[in-house]
Amino acid sequence: MKIDTHQHFWRYNDREYAWMGSGMEQLRRDRLPADLAPLLKKTGIDATVAVQARQSIEETQFLLQLSDENHFIKGVIGWVDLCSPQLPVQLERFCWHPKLRGVRHVVHDEPDDRFMMRDDFVRGIGRLESYDLAYDLLLFPRHLPVACELVGKFPGQKFVLDHIAKPPIKNGKINPWDSDIRRLASFDNVYCKISGMVTEADRHNWKPQNFKPYMQIVLDAFGPNRIMLGSDWPVCTAAAEYEQVMEIAADFIQQLSPDEQKDVWSQNPTRIYDISM
């Protein structure tokens, strides 16, 4: 069993997907399960986790409906307004659905780098554990110290770092990302997706070896029991084809034992997100 733990779906419009800027023109069309299914079959991927791309309640409903209609979507990371007094109502609206396995906020687009430490946001995070929902951290490297503050407040809450915090792979810079990653990994309630790397590299001239130093740091920091693999499809297609993206990570984990590779591909995702297969 192989699980792609990070991909998106959308019905495109320019108002809700304004983040598709220069260099992402090929993303500006509908991307739905029928588009992804043949890529999964070709690559030998059995299941996926669909992750929010809009910050709206409608997005969560949209993804859950797709998960009902498509067996390969085993989990959904949706969106709720963690800062709202109506958060309990929103959580109750969706918590019954077995495929809602977490929520996410696009923190790296917030103008305040300490957004995660706002009182209302912290209160919202504090409600998730009782619903058995993970929280996906979508960050830039500069947000990692703040993330350490947040996760330290909630030792019982599962946090999943998306896209290894988007280090500056294009210029090959490692510091201080590496030391901050290691500090975040010191909290045993934090997990990490090896995902979203190709769009942080030189999108037209990347090579597989560009990613190895970053993946090795993540592996050393989190260990094989706390990492997962994700494509970030279709965003990844701004720089690479689906098969290429999954091959980068698959080749890297060949250094692990067969049991550890099984953990990364399937056991970790099912345990961390509590996915029913």
C-alpha positions in Angstrom: 0.0 0.0 0.0 1.4 3.4 -1.0 -0.2 6.7 0.1 0.3 10.1 -1.4 -0.3 12.2 1.7 -0.6 15.6 0.0 -2.6 16.6 -3.1 -5.3 19.1 -4.0 -8.5 19.3 -6.1 -10.3 22.4 -7.4 -12.7 23.8 -9.8 -10.8 26.8 -11.0 -11.9 30.5 -10.8 -9.6 33.5 -10.7 -11.2 34.9 -7.5 -10.6 32.0 -5.1 -7.3 30.9 -6.6 -5.5 34.2 -6.9 -2.4 32.6 -5.4 -1.8 31.0 -8.8 0.6 33.6 -9.9 3.3 33.9 -12.5 4.7 30.6 -13.6 1.5 28.7 -12.5 -0.6 29.4 -15.6 -0.9 25.6 -16.3 -2.7 25.2 -13.0 -5.6 27.5 -14.0 -8.1 24.9 -14.9 -10.2 22.3 -13.1 -8.2 19.6 -11.4 -10.4 16.7 -10.2 -10.1 13.1 -9.2 -10.6 11.9 -12.8 -7.4 13.8 -13.6 -5.4 12.3 -10.8 -6.6 8.6 -11.0 -4.7 7.6 -14.1 -1.5 9.1 -12.6 -1.9 7.1 -9.4 -2.4 3.9 -11.4 0.7 4.6 -13.6 2.8 5.4 -10.5 1.6 2.6 -8.3 0.0 4.9 -5.7 -3.0 3.3 -4.0 -4.5 6.1 -1.9 -4.3 9.9 -1.2 -5.0 12.5 1.3 -6.7 15.6 -0.2 -5.7 18.9 1.3 -7.5 22.3 1.3 -6.5 24.9 -1.3 -9.2 27.5 -0.3 -9.8 29.0 3.1 -13.6 28.4 3.2 -16.0 26.1 4.8 -17.2 25.2 1.3 -13.8 23.8 0.6 -14.1 21.3 3.4 -17.5 20.2 2.2 -16.2 20.0 -1.4 -13.3 17.7 -0.5 -15.4 15.5 1.7 -17.9 15.0 -1.1 -15.1 14.1 -3.4 -13.9 11.6 -0.8 -17.3 10.0 -0.7 -17.4 9.7 -4.5 -13.8 8.4 -4.9 -12.5 5.4 -3.0 -8.8 6.3 -3.3 -9.3 9.5 -1.3 -8.7 8.1 2.2 -8.4 11.3 4.1 -9.2 15.1 4.0 -7.3 18.0 5.5 -9.9 20.7 5.4 -10.3 24.2 6.6 -12.3 25.7 9.5 -12.0 29.2 11.0 -9.7 28.5 13.9 -10.0 32.2 15.0 -13.8 32.3 15.0 -16.2 32.1 18.0 -18.2 29.8 15.6 -15.4 27.2 15.5 -17.2 24.7 17.7 -20.2 24.8 15.4 -18.0 24.4 12.3 -16.2 21.4 13.9 -19.5 19.8 14.9 -20.7 20.2 11.3 -17.9 18.0 9.9 -16.6 15.9 12.8 -19.0 13.0 12.0 -17.3 12.4 8.7 -14.7 9.6 9.1 -12.4 11.0 6.4 -11.9 14.4 7.9 -8.5 13.8 9.5 -7.2 17.3 10.0 -7.4 21.0 9.2 -5.0 23.6 7.8 -4.6 27.3 7.6 -2.4 29.1 5.0 -0.2 30.6 7.7 2.7 31.5 5.4 0.4 34.0 3.6 -0.5 35.9 6.8 1.2 39.3 7.1 1.9 38.7 10.7 4.8 36.2 11.1 3.5 35.5 14.6 0.0 34.8 13.5 0.1 31.3 15.1 0.5 32.8 18.5 -2.6 35.0 18.4 -4.8 34.3 21.3 -7.8 33.3 19.2 -5.7 31.0 16.9 -4.1 29.3 19.9 -7.6 28.8 21.4 -8.7 27.2 18.1 -5.8 24.8 18.0 -6.6 23.8 21.5 -10.0 22.5 20.4 -8.7 20.1 17.8 -7.4 17.3 20.0 -10.8 16.5 21.4 -12.0 15.9 17.8 -8.9 13.7 17.0 -7.9 16.1 14.2 -4.4 16.8 13.1 -3.2 20.3 12.3 -1.1 20.7 9.2 1.6 23.4 9.4 2.0 25.4 6.2 5.1 27.6 6.8 8.1 29.3 5.4 11.4 28.7 7.1 11.1 32.0 9.1 8.0 30.7 10.8 9.7 27.6 12.3 10.7 29.2 15.6 7.1 30.4 16.1 5.9 26.9 15.2 8.1 25.5 18.0 6.3 27.8 20.4 2.9 26.7 19.3 3.5 22.9 19.3 5.1 23.1 22.7 1.8 24.4 24.1 -0.1 21.3 23.0 1.9 18.1 23.6 -1.2 16.0 22.9 -2.0 17.6 19.6 -0.7 16.0 16.3 1.0 18.5 14.1 2.2 17.7 10.5 4.7 19.9 8.8 3.9 20.4 5.1 6.5 20.6 2.4 9.5 20.5 4.9 8.7 24.2 5.5 9.7 25.2 2.0 13.4 25.7 2.3 15.3 27.8 -0.3 16.3 24.9 -2.5 16.8 27.1 -5.5 19.8 28.8 -4.0 21.0 25.7 -2.1 20.8 27.5 1.3 20.6 25.2 4.3 21.0 27.5 7.4 19.1 28.4 9.6 16.4 26.1 8.2 18.3 23.0 9.2 18.7 23.9 12.9 15.1 25.1 13.1 13.9 21.9 11.5 15.8 19.9 14.1 14.4 22.0 16.9 10.8 21.4 15.6 11.5 17.7 15.3 12.5 17.6 18.9 8.8 17.7 19.8 7.6 14.2 19.4 4.0 15.3 18.5 5.3 16.8 15.2 5.5 14.8 11.9 6.8 15.9 8.5 5.8 15.4 4.9 8.5 15.2 2.3 6.6 17.1 -0.3 6.4 20.3 -2.2 10.1 20.5 -3.0 10.2 20.9 -6.8 8.4 24.2 -6.7 11.0 25.6 -4.3 13.9 24.6 -6.6 14.8 26.1 -10.0 11.6 25.0 -11.7 13.1 24.6 -15.1 16.5 23.2 -14.3 16.3 21.1 -11.1 18.1 17.8 -10.7 17.2 15.0 -8.2 20.4 15.7 -6.3 19.2 19.2 -5.4 16.8 17.7 -2.9 18.9 15.1 -1.2 20.6 17.3 1.4 17.2 18.6 2.5 15.6 15.2 2.6 18.5 13.8 4.6 18.2 16.5 7.2 14.5 15.8 7.5 15.1 12.0 7.8 17.9 12.5 10.4 15.7 14.9 12.4 12.4 13.1 12.4 13.4 9.5 11.8 11.6 7.0 9.5 8.7 6.7 11.9 7.6 10.4 11.6 7.9 11.1 7.9 5.4 10.7 5.0 5.6 11.3 1.3 3.4 13.7 -0.7 3.2 14.9 -4.3 1.6 18.4 -3.8 -0.2 17.6 -7.1 -1.3 19.5 -9.1 0.8 22.4 -7.8 3.9 20.3 -8.4 3.2 20.3 -12.2 4.5 23.9 -12.3 7.9 22.2 -12.1 7.6 18.5 -12.7 5.3 15.6 -13.7 3.6 13.6 -11.0 5.7 10.5 -11.6 8.9 12.5 -11.4 7.9 14.0 -8.0 7.1 10.7 -6.5 10.2 9.1 -7.9 12.5 11.7 -6.1 11.2 10.7 -2.7 10.9 7.0 -3.5 14.5 6.8 -4.6 15.6 8.6 -1.5 14.0 6.2 0.9 15.6 3.2 -0.8 18.3 3.7 1.8 15.9 2.5 4.5 15.0 -1.1 5.4 12.0 -2.7 3.7 10.0 -2.3 6.9 11.0 1.3 7.3 10.0 2.0 3.7 6.6 0.4 4.4 6.3 2.7 7.4 6.9 5.8 5.3 4.6 4.8 2.5 1.7 3.5 4.5 2.1 2.7 8.2 3.0 6.3 9.2 0.1 8.0 7.3 -2.5 5.6 8.5 -1.3 6.0 12.1 -0.6 9.7 12.1 -3.9 10.7 10.4 -5.8 7.7 11.8 -6.8 6.6 8.3 -9.1 3.6 7.7 -8.0 1.6 4.7 
